[in-house]
Amino acid sequence: MTGRISRLKFETKLNLGIIAIVLGMAVFLLPVVARMTSSALVAENKLRGAALAESLAARAVNPLLSQDYLTLRNMVGETGDVVYAFVMNADDRVVTHSFIKGFPVELIAANVVASGEKVRVQLIDTGEIFIYDFAAPILVSGERIGTVRVGLSKSRLSATTKQFISALATMFGGVLLAAMALGSVFARTVTRRLARLRSHAEELVGGSLDNLSVLPGEHFCWEIMSCNEKSCPAHHDLVRRCWLVPDTKCAGHACKLGPKPASCRDCPVFLQSVGDEIQDLAESLDFMAFTLRDHIRGLRQAEQTLTNQQRLLSTVLDMNPDLISLVDTRMIYQTCNRAFAQSVGRSVEEIQGLNDFHLFPEDEAERRNLEGREVLLTGGRVDRQEKVEALGGVKWFHVVQIPVQDESGRIVGLLRMDRDVTDIKEYEQQLIQAQKMESIGKLAGGVAHEINTPLGIILGYAQLLKEDAPVDSQLSQDLAIIEKQTKVCRKIVADLLGFSRQGESEKREMCFNNSVMEAISLVRHSFALDHVDIVTRLDDSFPIIYGDPEKLKQIWINLLTNAKDAMPESGGVIVVRTKLKTPQGIVTLEVADSGSGIDEATAKKIFDPFFTTKSVGKGTGLGLSVSFGIVKDHMGDIRVDSPLPEDFDLPPLPAGATSGPGTIFTVDIPLDHCTFP
């Protein structure tokens, strides 16, 4: 019931309220008025009957004494709207009456007035109607000579009362209809304005903040007040009431935001513009719209600024190759850049809300989590390098972890940056290797230079003594051994000088492929005896380089020899490939074999002087170190990779040969020695 009433329109509620009020008043007042009216009529009727009986008794004295019954009959016939009237003598005998059909004798004893009473009233029920019977004695000098009886109808009185109440009810009905009509007009007037307010409120909710529910004023406040304060914010504002404009400069009134101040009550502007409560509500809605519009405009500007900053920050982060991530104090990822997301195989949006255990293996996740919590707890900065085993090989990262603080200095997060420094580590290792080789080369060169002179003297005197010694003598054979071993020593010294680049170099323009083929022709036959085939894939452009043909040939022979020594006894295949890389200005030689390969630890020392994996007497360990020195002398580069790349096209092996992981040596020689970096 309450819900149904609450869903009714305000106009209907107002009409129903007016009807209820009028009906309530009618229901409450009609019984009271009827009761009061009935009582008043009964009392008035009793007074009238008593007065009529007394008057008739006074007038009946003379006719009764003179027994003028005709006069008495005329008197009772003049009683008007009474039901009956009759006169009795002292013996209670009826001497005259107004009945037409006969006098009811039982009426005589129905009301008996006592001595000393002026009038006695008795209600008599005839079975058809109720009658008020009034009995008044006829007195002469205090002696009773008769009685006058007058009857007034109570039913007629009740009918009169009912007519009055009906008239009163009719009047209430008319008032009710008039109230309904006037209330409907009043309700429509009120609800029409409320409907406009509701429509305006709906427009505000819909985002239309420019419409007004109150028409702008006809005059500016400064026109009414004769004000010259042009800097006042209400000076040229016809839309808003000046008491709703903040920070006005009206000196005579304390205009301020909020409810109308008391000082405004006497203001001419206020008196001309003030309205009822509905207008106040409409003005408040207009002011709210102005305020919301200003706030929304500010929020949109702030949102646009924030969006631009986020876009700029996102661009900077995504363009950064470092792995950048931000976690909160619970170690939950709040954001990251694209490089970090790609490293864990997720998108940036997917990472938000996850933790380390969702993104990394358990061991790594636990280590990152503990380290991050330590930084959040202590507020210290972590700056270290980390080695990571990745799918593409070992990688080195420079890890920086910084606690993020808010304006009050409280730690609210952790920023982690992982920079891939694998290339820098390789350059560092190459620099260390180069410095080591340079030091060893200087030492070897110095030692070789000092030993070379005594070896020459020993060799010279041994040869002179050999010429003087008898042929086939023991002395000649001993001197021959000294001569041979001295030449071996001089060869070693020459290699050391070549490694240290202190030897003579005769560089000139030469055909790169011819140099390679000359070296191959020298070893191809002997290699074939050990079931090792050499396959050539030379660039047909016949690149011309600037170099020392003999020393380069020595490099090729060293590389071919090492490749052949890496083969098992069943043999194998060696692939020699040359490439001309014109854009880089280099020519590249690759010597790949199907041998046993080189492990990582050995590869790091393979160019060190006197380092060899061969058995005693099979090598001095100077071949690759000498080749390294020659390549550097030609401003080139030499490197080794093992095993062979998966995409390397290795030709079929000789019958019975087995294939190992293989090794490939790569030598880059610049076409012009002045342009190679």
MIFI-806609 format. One record per residue (C-alpha): x, y, z. Coordinates in pm, whole numbers, plus 32768, in hexadecimal, padded with zeros to 4 digits. Layout:
<recs>
XYZ...
</recs>
This chain:
<recs>
800080008000811880EF806081D080957F22809F80D87E4D806D82297EF281DB82837EC781C382387D5180A2832B7D2380E4847A7C83811885A07D657FE7864A7CCB7F10851B7D1D7F9C850D7E7D7F4F867C7EAD7DE786507E337DB7851A7F067E3E85D680327D4A86F380017C2985FC7FD57C93853D81087CA4867C81D57B4A86F181657AB2859681947B52857582E87AC686C583507970865F82CA7976850F837B79E685B284BF790D86EB84B177C686658425776D8585855577D486948645771387A0858D75E786BA856675EC866686D6761087D0873A7505883C86437415872E86B8744D87878824741D88F687DA72DE88B58717725587D1882A72A788D38931721189E6885F70E08911881B70B588CC898F70D08A3D89DC6FDC8A8B88C96EEA897D89426F0D89F08AAA6ED28B588A466DB08AF2896E6D118A278A8A6D438B3D8B896CBB8C418A986B908B688A4E6B588B2F8BC46B628CA48C096A758CF18AF169868BD78B57693D8C668CB4681C8D468C5B67768C658B5C678F8B448C4F66FB8C0D8D6D65E68C878C9065C68B318BF265EA8BCC8A9E663E8A8C89F066288B23889A67448C1288EC680B8AF7897D67D48A2F884368488B51876F69798B74884869E38A068824699B8A1F86B16A928B3E86906BBC8A7687116C578A4D85AC6D428928856E6CF8887786B96C7F870F86AB6B6A874D87A06AF6883A88B269E4881289AC696988B08AF068F887FB8C266836888C8D4C6888885B8EB767EF87048EAC68D8869D8D8F67B286928CA5680386FE8B456736882E8AF467C38869899A68CB87CE88B3695887E087556921867786F86840864085CC680084CE85E567C684B98756688A84F08891696D83D4890A690B83BC8A786A4D83088AD66B0184488A806A7584ED8BB96B4D841F8CA46C83841E8BC56D0885648C586C9A85F18DA16D2887398E196D5F87488F8B6D068863906C6E0E8971906D6E8F89188F116E688A128DF96E8C891D8CDB6EC987A98CCE6F54870B8B916F1C859D8B476F8584DA8A0E6E6883FE899B6E8782DB88AB6D4582AB87E86DCE8181872C6DE9825285F36E96838E865E6F3D842687906E94855688256F11864C89286DE8868B8A0B6DEA87D78ACA6CFD87F88BF56CC789518C926BD789998DAF6ACC8AAC8D8F6AE98B718ECE6A128C828F636AA58D22909B6B758BEF90D06A4F8B0690B56A538A098F9C69128A178ECC698589428DA96AA288BD8CD26B1689098B766BBF87F48AAD6C808835896D6D29872A88976E4D876F87AD6EC9866486BE702A85EA86FC702C853185AF6FEF867584F87109870785C071EA85E1855C7188861483F171EA877E840E7332871684A8736F861F839073278729828E7420880E8336752986FD834174E586AB81D375108816817C764F881D824676D086E18198767887788049773C88AC80A8786A87D2810C7850871B7FBE785388647F07797C88D47FD27A2487887F8179EE87B27E0C7A6789187E1B7B9888A97EE37BDF87977DE57BC8888C7CC47C9989957D6C7D8D888F7DF07DB687FF7C957E0589567C097EF789987D267F9388407D057FC388687B90806689B87BC6815789247CC4819887E07C0C81D688957AC282F8894C7B60836F880F7C09835C875C7AB9843C88667A20852E88357B41852786BD7B0D856686E77999868687D279E7871486DA7AE386FC85C379E087B8869E78E988C486D479F188DC855E7A2988F3852E78B18A1D861978A2896F8750781689F58857790189BD898978248841899E784187A38A7B794D86648A447A14864D8BB37A7986438CC37971875D8DC07983870E8F037A3786AD903B797A87A9911C7A23890D90F47A9A894191137C0D8A2E92367BD4891692EF7B1D883092C87C48893D93187D4789EA94257C718B2C93687CAC8C7293B47BF68D2E92817C6F8D7391ED7B168E6290E87BA08D4790457C648CF98EE97BDA8B828F3D7BDE8BB190827B1B8B4B8FF979C68A978EC17A3C89228EC279ED88FE8D4C7A1489628D117B7A88D98DCC7CA389E48E9C7D4389B88DEC7E938A168CA77DE78B538D357D4B8C818CFB7E2A8D768E0F7E838C9B8F337E1D8D11908D7E7E8BC991247EEA8C309202800C8AD3923880958A7990CA80AF8B308F9981258AEB8ED97FE48B7C8D827FFF8B3F8C247F848A2C8B5F802F88E08BBC80D288718D1F80A4891B8DF381AF88498ED1828E88E7900781F7884C8FAD80A786EA8FCE812E86EA914480FC87B991467FBD86FE91D57E8E879290C87DB087148FBA7E9A85BB90577EB9859590667D3C86178F097CFC85A78E3A7E25849B8D307DEE83F38C1A7EAB848D8AD17F1B84688A357DC185248B547D2086308B327E2E864B89C17DD686638A147C6287728B177CA4882A8A187D78881B891F7C5688A08A297B6989B88A767C598A0189027C7E8A0F88E97B008B068A097AF08BDA896F7C008BD188177B618C2788A87A0D8D5589597A9D8DC388227B598D8C87417A298E4D8833794D8F6B882B7A468F5886B07A618F5E868B78E6908C876B78CC913486A379E190CE855D7938915985D477EB929C863D789392B084F0794B92678430780A937A84EB7751946D84AA786C940F833978769436831E76FE958683CB770C95F982F4782F957D81B877829634821A76439775825D7700975A811477BD96FD8047768B981780DC75BD990D808576CF99B07F31768C99E97EFC780298F87E1978C1983E7F0F79A097347EAC7A9B96847F487BC795F57E817CEB953E7EF67E2395947EA47F8B94E97D517F6495D07CFE7E3E94A57D107D4F94F97D957BF594567EE67BB494ED7F2C7A5F96117ED8797D96987F31782996737E6B76E997D47DD776F9978D7D3C784F963D7CB377D896DF7C1576A797F17B7A777D96EC7ABA784A96077A6E772294E17B40779B94407C89773E945C7DBE781892EB7DA87876930A7C3878D8942D7C7A79C493747D7C7A9692FE7CD67BD793EB7BAB7BC2951F7B5E7C9596747AC27C5395F179607C8994FE798F7B67961279FC7A77975679477ACF97C877EA7B3697A577A97CA9991877D07D00993F79147C4097F179997CBD984F79537E2799A279FC7DF999087B327D5697F77B407E5D98E57B2B7F8599D27C2A7EEF98B47D1A7EA398237CFD8001997C7D438092998C7E877FCA982B7EE9803A98887E9F81A499D97F4E81B099A3805C80A99AFC8012801E9B58800F7EAE9BC87ED37DFA9CC37EFD7CDF9D637DBA7C629D9D7CDD7B339CE47B977B039D2A7A6A7A239BF479C479909BDA787D78D29AED78CC77B29A77780476869B6178C0759F9C8C788B76849D21793777B19CC17AA277E49D407BA778D49C5D7CB0796E9CB07DE87A329BA07DE87B3F9B387F287BF49A257F247CFD99B2806E7D9398A3809F7E9E978E818F7E31971E828E7F3595EC836F7F4A95E384DD7FAE960184868121973183A980E796748265812096E08142804195BC80E87F5F9661800D7E5897977F847DB498227FE07C5E98FF7ED87BB999CC7F087A7C9A857DEA79D29B747E5C78BF9C017D5977D09D7C7D8677E09DD77C4377309E807CFD76109F3B7DDB77069FB07CA877C5A0277C0C7680A0DD7D4D7625A16E7D4E7780A1EA7BEB7759A2747C3F7602A3247D6E7692A3B87C9D77AAA4207B9776ABA4B77CA275CBA5737D3E76ECA5EE7BE77757A65A7B9175F7A7037CE175D3A7C57CAB7716A8247B4A76B5A8837BC27558A9657CD075E2AA057BD876D0AA2D7AD075C1AAAD7BCF74C9ABAC7C5475BFAC227AF9761FAC2E7A8774B2ACEE7BBB744BADF47B7D7559AE0D7A07750EAE187A327394AF7B7AC67396B01F79B4746DAF6978AD739BAFFE79467261B15A793C72F5B12A77D27368B0A777717210B1C578247162B2D977897231B2347633721BB234764970A0B3A376C0709AB40B75A2717CB34574AF70A7B404751B6F6FB55174D77023B4E6738A70B3B52172476FECB3EF71CF6F2FB33A70AC6FD4B3F970EA7116B34970EC7263B3A3725A7289B2FF72AE713CB1C471F071A2B1B672A772F2B1E573F8724AB0CE739D7154AFE67359727EB04774AB7318B007755671C9AEB074AD71A4AE3874FB7305AEB8765E72EAADE8768D71AEACB97603726CACFA7704737AAD1678187275ABC977A571E0AB2977C57336ABC879197364AB487982720DA9EB79117270AA0079D573B5AA6D7B0972F3A94E7AD37203A8597AB37327A8DD7BF573BDA8CE7C987263AA387CF77278AA937C327145AAB97CB46FE5A9707CD56F21A9597D026DA7A7F97D716D60A77B7DAE6C02A6427D846B33A5F37C176B0BA4D87B2F6AA2A4317AA36BD9A3AB79666B35A4FE79136A95A5A479276BE9A4A478396C78A4BD77426B55A63C773B6B67A62976D36CD4A52075CD6C87A5EF75396B6BA713750D6C59A64F74396D54A53973966C85A60572616C22A68972186D7EA530724F6E15A498715B6D1BA581704E6D99A4DE70796EF1A37C70696E57A34171DF6E7FA29A728C6D58A2B174026D1CA17E74A36C7EA1A276076BFDA08A77066BDBA13D783B6B66A09F79846B05A0BA79AE698BA0F67B2469A1A2717AEA69D4A2997BF16AE6A3E47CB06AECA46D7D096C41A59F7DBA6CC8A6737CBF6D8BA7A37BE26DAEA7627AAC6CD5A85A79CE6D89A7E57A1E6EE7A67779FB6E83A6C978AF6DE3A767784B6F2FA619789A6FDBA55477C66EE6A64476A36F11A63076C0708DA4B376BF7084A4A875986F90A5A274D67061A4E1751071A3A39F74A770F3A44373677079A4D4731E71D5A370733C7269A2F8721F7187A2D470BD720DA39F6FA7716BA2746F58708CA2A670AA6FE4A1B271BE6F94A17972EE6EBFA1F974546EC6A132756C6E24A1ED76A66DB8A10477C46D61A156792B6CFBA0617A4E6CEDA0887BAD6C6D9FC67C9E6D499FDD7DDE6C839EFF7EB56D6A9FE47E656E90A11D7E7E6DBAA19E7D296E29A1DC7BD06D9FA1957AA66E7DA232794E6E88A18178346F3FA22976E76F8AA12975EF700EA16974867069A0A1735770D8A192731071F4A17072E67369A12D745673ADA1B7753C74BBA123756D7614A0E076CB769EA20676D07791A2FD76697682A26F7766758AA2C77880767CA43A781C7680A463779F7521A52378D174A7A60D78DD75D6A77F78977580A7F5773875D5A69076C67625A64C757B757AA56F744D75ADA656737674DCA74272757572A8B072C275B1A97372DC746DA839730D739AA833748873B3A8CA75B4745FA78776737496A7FC779673C4A73777587284A5F4780872E1A6A2791173B1A78079617288A64E796671A8A5A67A5272A2A6D17B3E728FA6D47B397110A55F7B8170FCA5827CA571EEA6AB7D1F7121A5BC7D2B6FF7A4BA7DED70C9A3D47CBF70B6A3187BE071A7A31F7A6C71F1A22479A972C1A1B778467300A05F77AA7334A014764773A19F3D7588735E9EE175DD71FA9DA776AC71C69C7675D471859C37767970359D9A76366FB89D8F75626E7D9E9274506EC29ED573716D919EC871F36DA89FE871566E66A0D970576DCFA0706EEE6DECA0976E6E6F52A0D46FC76FE5A012704171159FA571A471599FDD7267729D9F5373B27310A04C745D722AA10075AB7239A10876DB715AA21E77E07152A1C3793070B7A2C77A2B703EA2637B8A6FCEA3697C476F00A3257DAB6E8CA3337DF26D17A3E67F376D65A4B67F316EA1A47180A16EDDA2F8807D6EEEA2D27F526FD1A2657FBB712E
</recs>
